[in-house]
């Protein structure tokens, strides 16, 4: 059974699927919104409100929830009515 919360595998796929994406350190230097997000997360760790693992899990969960709301839903044909009954 596949573990849908395999965070490291999801993160690796996200990074490898975006070849033009900046490294996080570079993005921190160049993107003010990204820098603000990182600084807020660092502050929560510093205050002892969350561990790095909890923040990592929360970020992945937020991404999964977002994807579940934005993915197209495919409707499978109703095969029950097409099957012949003995």
C-alpha positions in Angstrom: 0.0 0.0 0.0 1.4 3.4 -1.0 2.0 5.9 1.8 0.3 9.1 0.5 2.2 11.2 3.1 5.7 10.3 2.0 6.9 13.9 2.3 10.5 13.4 1.1 9.3 11.8 -2.1 6.8 14.5 -2.8 9.4 17.2 -2.2 11.9 15.5 -4.5 9.3 15.3 -7.2 8.3 18.9 -6.8 11.9 20.1 -7.1 12.8 17.8 -10.0 9.7 18.8 -11.9 10.7 22.5 -11.9 14.0 22.7 -13.6 14.0 26.5 -13.8 13.2 27.0 -10.1 15.8 28.8 -8.0 17.4 27.1 -5.1 15.7 28.0 -1.8 18.6 30.0 -0.6 18.6 32.1 -3.8 14.8 32.5 -3.7 15.1 33.7 -0.1 17.5 36.4 -1.3 15.4 37.5 -4.3 11.7 36.9 -3.5 10.3 39.1 -0.7 7.2 37.0 -0.2 9.2 33.8 0.1 11.6 35.5 2.5 8.6 36.6 4.7 7.2 33.1 4.8 10.6 31.6 5.7 11.1 34.3 8.4 7.7 33.6 9.9 8.3 29.9 10.0 11.7 30.4 11.6 10.1 32.6 14.2 7.6 29.9 15.1 10.5 27.5 15.6 12.4 30.0 17.7 9.3 30.6 19.9 9.0 26.9 20.4 5.5 26.8 18.9 6.4 24.2 16.2 9.3 21.9 15.5 10.9 21.9 12.0 9.3 18.6 11.4 5.8 19.9 12.2 6.3 22.9 9.9 7.5 20.6 7.1 4.5 18.3 7.6 2.1 21.3 7.7 3.6 22.7 4.4 3.3 19.3 2.6 -0.3 18.9 4.0 -1.2 22.3 2.8 0.1 21.5 -0.7 -1.8 18.2 -0.8 -5.0 19.9 0.3 -4.6 22.5 -2.3 -4.0 19.9 -5.0 -7.0 18.0 -4.0 -9.1 21.1 -4.5 -7.6 22.0 -7.9 -7.2 18.7 -9.6 -9.7 17.9 -12.3 -12.1 15.2 -11.3 -12.4 12.4 -13.8 -15.7 10.5 -14.0 -15.5 6.9 -14.7 -18.2 5.4 -16.9 -20.9 3.5 -15.1 -19.9 -0.1 -16.0 -22.5 -1.7 -13.7 -25.2 -1.2 -16.4 -23.0 -2.5 -19.2 -22.0 -5.8 -17.6 -24.0 -8.8 -18.6 -25.6 -10.6 -15.8 -25.6 -14.4 -15.8 
